Amino acid sequence: MSGRASCRRLKRADIVIIGTPLWFGVRSSVAQMVIERLDGTYEEADSETGQFTLL
């Protein structure tokens, strides 16, 4: 599955759960990278409600 297709599926989801192991209370670097990449989608706020989609 391409990155764009994955992003579309994430945007359609009602909830996304990212499971990751913790090491001394810190999430994995892969989970951190996913969260940081999703930050870029915050610019896509709903013009009617003003709420941000998380994906």
C-alpha positions in Angstrom: 0.0 0.0 0.0 1.3 3.4 -0.9 1.9 6.2 1.5 -1.0 8.3 0.1 -3.4 5.3 0.3 -2.4 4.8 3.9 -2.9 8.4 4.7 -6.4 8.3 3.2 -7.3 5.3 5.2 -6.0 7.0 8.4 -8.1 10.1 7.6 -11.2 8.0 7.2 -10.7 6.2 10.5 -12.7 7.3 13.6 -9.8 6.4 15.9 -6.2 5.4 15.4 -4.3 3.5 18.1 -0.5 3.3 17.9 0.8 0.5 19.9 4.5 0.7 20.8 6.8 -0.8 23.4 8.1 1.6 26.1 11.6 1.7 27.3 12.1 3.7 30.5 8.8 5.4 29.8 9.8 6.6 26.3 8.0 5.4 23.2 9.9 3.8 20.3 11.6 5.9 17.7 9.3 4.4 14.9 6.2 5.4 16.8 7.6 8.9 17.4 8.4 9.2 13.7 4.8 8.3 12.8 3.4 10.8 15.3 5.7 13.6 13.9 4.7 12.8 10.3 1.0 13.0 11.2 1.6 16.5 12.7 1.8 17.9 9.2 -1.9 17.1 8.6 -2.9 19.6 11.3 -3.1 22.3 8.7 -6.2 20.6 7.3 -8.7 22.1 9.8 -12.4 21.8 9.2 -13.6 25.2 8.0 -17.1 24.8 9.5 -16.1 23.6 13.0 -12.6 24.8 13.2 -11.5 21.5 14.6 -8.4 19.7 13.5 -8.3 16.3 12.0 -5.6 14.3 13.8 -4.6 12.5 10.6 
